[in-house]
Amino acid sequence: FSQPYVSSIDYGGVHTAGMIQYAYNLSKKGGSQSAISPISELYPLDKNLGGGRVNEHVGKILNVTIDLVDTSYDIIRLYALKFTSYNESPVISVIAEELINNNSSFTLPTSASI
């Protein structure tokens, strides 16, 4: 598995302040699933000047790229691990699910609040 990474940042999303990481897994239509990919580096969800209050909207859209996807699977599922406070457990959510359709590379915008 390749490690997902943020390939670009846009503005206008509804993310709230915190830190975020991404991971993915693959599945076949018959139900079998792969293990979870390596987790991405930790990325800040902050204002351009840094920081932000808890639950404050920061208006960032992180575009996550995943390369070298195994095309023998049918579906790719992207997960977000969002940290809103220091020493707290993250909220883990499925934020995208796409058909692979022989695509070996994906770039997915992650604009939704988690």
Disulfide bonds with the S-S distance in Angstrom:
none
